[in-house]
């Protein structure tokens, strides 16, 4: 289980989880990918862009001249800016992390044990700003029966 703690720009905490890396990427896509034409992650070629019709002819001609028709191209708007295609490979996970980082101070715990350990160790949780996040993470861990609810 992956646990995500976000302190958003409005200083409110948001805590959520994903079952695995694939679920994390999917949830980030649903949350951050709905903002206009933003692309969190895409792997494509110029030929695929031309056949999809989602990119202007000028852009596809420019990309074709620079990279060729079949070269794998990557787009990650939160990493490189809107509409930028590069040949540098990027993973869907890394692009998704950049999307989360664009809107919040965040912590990601890759399993239940790490999340539980960080409840007491994470310096953020000792601040006024992080107190709400700690409570929400703890509540999530209780709901998932990682820890027992103590009264």
N, C-alpha and C positions, 0 to 999 in steps of 0.2 A: 504494500500500500504506500502510495506517495502522498505526503501531506504538504499542503501549500498554505503559507501564511502571507498575506499581503497587507501592508499598511498603505492604503491608497492616498492620493494627493489631498483628499479631504480629511485626512487623519483618522479615518475609520478603518477598522480591521475587517478583513474578509478571509475566512478560512475555508478551505475545501480540500477534497482528496481526489485522487485518481487511482485506479486499480493497478495500472502499469504505465510504461512510457507511451504506448499507443493511446491509451485512454487520456493521458495528460495532453498529448498533442491534439486529440479530438476536442477535448474540453476547452483548450485555449483557442482553437479555431472557432468554436461556437461563440465564445465570449468576445474575443478580440477581432475576429474576422468579419464581423457584421458591420464594421465602420466603413461604409462607402466601398471604394474599389481597392482597399488595402488587401495585400496578399501576405499572409504570414509565411508560407512556404510553397514553393513551386519548383519542380524539376521538369524541364521541357526542352524542346529544340526549336529552331527557327521554323522548320517545316510544320511542327505541331502548332505553333503560334499562327502561322499563315492559314492553316486549315480550320482553326477554331474561330478565326475572325475577331478575336477579342482585343487585338492590338492593331494599331494603325499600320497601313502599308509602309509609310515612311520609317517607322520603327523597325519593322521586320526587314526592310532593305538594309538599313544601317547595321542591324545585328548580323544579317547574312554576310555582308561585306567584311565585317570584323571577325566573325567566328565560323562562318560556313553554315550549311543547312542542317547538318546532323550532330554538331557539337552539343553536348549536354550543357544547358544553361540553368542557372539557379536564380531565383528571385526570393528575397526575404526583406520586405519593406521596412520592418522594424530594425533591421541591421544596416541596410545600405541605402535606404530612402525609397520613396515611392517610384515604382516602375523601373528600378535598376536591375538589369540582368548581368550576371557575371558567370565566368567559367569556374570560379573557385567553388568547390563543393561545400555545401553546408547541410547539416542534418535537420530534419524536421524538429527534433528536440531542441537543438540550439536556436533555431529560428523562433520556436515557441517561447523559450526562455527570454529571448529579447523582447517579445511582445509583452510578456508579463512585466518585465523590468521597465518598460516604457511608461507604465502607469502607476507603479508602486515600488516601495521598498519591500523586498520579499525575502522569505526564507523557504527553502524546499528541503524536506526531510524524506529520504528515499525509502524509509521503512518505519514501521510502528515503533520499534525499539529506539531508533534515533530521535524520533519526535518526542517520545517519552523522556529520554535523557535530556533533551534540550529545554524541556519545561523549566528546569531548575538552573541550567547552565547558560542559556542564551541571554547576553547582556541586554538586548532589546526588550525582553520581557520584564526587566527590572525598572524600566522607565515608565513615566506616566503614559506616553504614547503607546508603548507596547503592552500595557496591562490588559487592555481589551483583547488584544491578539492572544495573549496567554490564556485568558479565560475561554475564548472561543476554541482554541486548540485543545485545551483540556476537556471542554465539553464534547468536542468531536471524538476524542479518544475514549471518553466514557461511553458515548453512544455506540461506538464501534466495539465496545467491550475489550479494549486494550488495557484499560485500568478500571478499577472498581470505583463507583461513586461513594465517596465518604461524606458522611453527614456531620 
